[in-house]
C-alpha cells in the first residue's frame, strides 16, 4: 500500500533530505552536545513540518528551516539553567584553526566559546567556524548588518576576557 503525500510535503521532505547533514552540523555546533543536537534537529523538523502551511513556495526553504532551528535553540538556551561540561569525544575533532599559529587547541577554544553569551556564541560560530560572511550572518539571523558587526566585536572582546581569565 502506497501512502499518498501532497506535493508540498514531498518537496519539503526532499529539502530536509538534501540539507540534513548541514542542519546536523549546525545543531552540533550550537549545542556542543550530540544528544542535544539530535533533539534540536528533531524538534526543528517537527516544527517545520507542523507549520509547513506557512512556508511560501519558491522562497528559501534552507533559510526558513535554519530560522526555526535558531529560534528553538534560543528558547532551549533560555530554559537551560546549568552549563554542563561536555565530554571531549562529543566535540567535533575537525579544527578550523592552524595549531602551529595558535597556542590553543581546538577543544580549548570550544570550551571558551561555550562560556560566552548565546548571541555572541552564535556570531562567533557562524563567522569563525562556519565561515559565513557578515552579510550572510545578517540574513540568517535576521539581524541588521550593524548589529552583526557590533555583536561580533563584543563577542571577540568577551572571548578574549574569558581566555585571559582561564590562562591566569
C-alpha positions as CSV (number, residue, x, y, z in Angstrom):
1,X,0.0,0.0,0.0
2,X,1.4,3.4,-1.0
3,X,0.9,6.4,1.2
4,X,-0.1,9.5,-0.9
5,X,1.5,12.8,0.2
6,X,0.6,16.2,-1.1
7,X,3.2,17.7,-3.4
8,X,4.2,20.4,-0.9
9,X,5.0,17.7,1.7
10,X,7.1,15.8,-0.9
11,X,9.1,18.9,-1.7
12,X,9.6,19.6,2.0
13,X,10.8,16.1,2.7
14,X,13.2,16.3,-0.3
15,X,14.7,19.6,1.1
16,X,15.1,18.0,4.5
17,X,16.9,15.0,3.0
18,X,19.2,17.2,0.9
19,X,20.2,19.5,3.7
20,X,20.2,17.1,6.6
21,X,24.0,17.0,7.1
22,X,24.2,20.8,7.0
23,X,21.5,21.1,9.7
24,X,23.0,18.4,11.9
25,X,26.4,20.2,11.8
26,X,24.8,23.5,12.7
27,X,22.9,21.8,15.6
28,X,26.1,20.2,16.9
29,X,27.9,23.5,16.8
30,X,25.1,25.4,18.5
31,X,24.5,22.8,21.3
32,X,28.1,21.5,21.6
33,X,26.5,18.1,22.5
34,X,25.5,15.2,20.3
35,X,22.4,14.4,22.3
36,X,21.1,17.9,22.4
37,X,21.9,18.4,18.7
38,X,19.8,15.4,17.7
39,X,16.9,16.7,19.9
40,X,17.2,20.2,18.4
41,X,17.2,18.8,14.9
42,X,14.2,16.6,15.5
43,X,12.3,19.4,17.1
44,X,13.2,21.6,14.2
45,X,11.9,19.2,11.7
46,X,8.7,18.6,13.7
47,X,8.1,22.4,14.0
48,X,8.9,22.9,10.3
49,X,6.5,20.2,9.2
50,X,3.8,21.4,11.6
51,X,4.0,24.9,10.2
52,X,4.6,23.9,6.6
53,X,1.4,25.7,5.6
54,X,3.1,29.0,6.4
55,X,6.0,28.3,4.1
56,X,5.9,30.3,0.9
57,X,6.7,28.1,-2.1
58,X,9.6,29.5,-4.1
59,X,11.3,31.0,-1.0
60,X,14.5,29.7,0.5
61,X,13.5,26.6,2.5
62,X,17.0,26.1,3.9
63,X,16.9,29.6,5.4
64,X,13.4,29.0,6.7
65,X,14.4,25.8,8.4
66,X,17.5,27.4,9.8
67,X,15.4,30.2,11.3
68,X,13.2,27.6,13.0
69,X,16.3,25.9,14.4
70,X,17.8,29.2,15.6
71,X,14.6,30.2,17.4
72,X,14.3,26.7,19.0
73,X,18.0,26.9,20.1
74,X,17.4,30.3,21.7
75,X,14.4,29.0,23.5
76,X,16.3,25.9,24.6
77,X,19.2,28.1,25.8
78,X,16.9,30.3,27.9
79,X,15.4,27.3,29.6
80,X,18.7,25.6,30.2
81,X,20.0,26.8,33.6
82,X,23.1,24.7,34.2
83,X,26.0,24.7,31.8
84,X,27.2,21.1,31.8
85,X,30.8,20.0,31.0
86,X,30.8,18.1,27.8
87,X,33.0,15.0,27.2
88,X,35.8,15.6,24.8
89,X,34.6,12.9,22.4
90,X,31.4,14.9,21.7
91,X,33.4,17.8,20.4
92,X,33.9,17.8,16.6
93,X,37.5,16.9,16.0
94,X,38.0,18.9,12.8
95,X,39.9,22.1,13.7
96,X,39.5,25.1,11.5
97,X,42.4,26.7,13.3
98,X,46.0,26.1,12.4
99,X,47.7,24.6,15.6
100,X,51.1,26.0,14.5
101,X,49.7,29.5,14.5
102,X,47.6,29.1,17.7
103,X,48.7,28.3,21.2
104,X,45.2,26.9,21.9
105,X,43.9,23.5,20.8
106,X,40.6,23.4,19.1
107,X,38.8,21.9,22.1
108,X,40.1,24.6,24.4
109,X,38.7,27.2,22.0
110,X,35.3,25.4,22.0
111,X,35.3,25.4,25.8
112,X,35.9,29.1,25.9
113,X,33.1,29.7,23.3
114,X,30.8,27.6,25.5
115,X,31.3,30.2,28.3
116,X,30.2,33.3,26.3
117,X,26.7,34.7,25.9
118,X,24.4,32.8,23.4
119,X,24.1,35.7,20.9
120,X,27.9,36.1,20.9
121,X,28.5,32.4,20.6
122,X,26.2,32.2,17.6
123,X,28.0,35.0,15.8
124,X,31.5,33.6,16.7
125,X,30.5,30.1,15.4
126,X,28.9,31.4,12.2
127,X,31.8,33.8,11.4
128,X,34.9,32.0,12.6
129,X,33.9,28.3,12.4
130,X,31.2,28.1,9.7
131,X,33.0,30.9,7.8
132,X,29.9,32.9,6.9
133,X,30.3,36.5,5.7
134,X,28.8,39.3,7.9
135,X,26.1,39.7,5.3
136,X,25.2,36.0,5.3
137,X,25.0,36.1,9.1
138,X,22.8,39.1,8.9
139,X,20.4,37.3,6.7
140,X,20.5,34.0,8.6
141,X,19.8,35.6,12.0
142,X,17.5,38.3,10.6
143,X,19.6,41.0,12.3
144,X,20.7,44.3,10.8
145,X,24.3,44.3,9.5
146,X,25.4,46.8,12.1
147,X,24.0,44.5,14.9
148,X,26.1,41.6,13.5
149,X,29.2,43.7,13.4
150,X,28.8,45.1,16.9
151,X,27.9,41.6,18.4
152,X,30.9,40.1,16.6
153,X,33.1,42.8,18.1
154,X,31.6,42.3,21.6
155,X,31.9,38.5,21.1
156,X,35.6,38.8,20.4
157,X,36.1,41.0,23.5
158,X,34.2,38.5,25.6
159,X,36.2,35.7,24.1
160,X,39.4,37.5,25.0
161,X,38.2,38.2,28.5
162,X,37.2,34.5,29.1
163,X,40.5,33.3,27.6
164,X,42.6,35.7,29.8
165,X,40.6,34.5,32.9
166,X,41.3,30.9,32.0
167,X,45.0,31.5,31.5
168,X,45.6,33.4,34.7
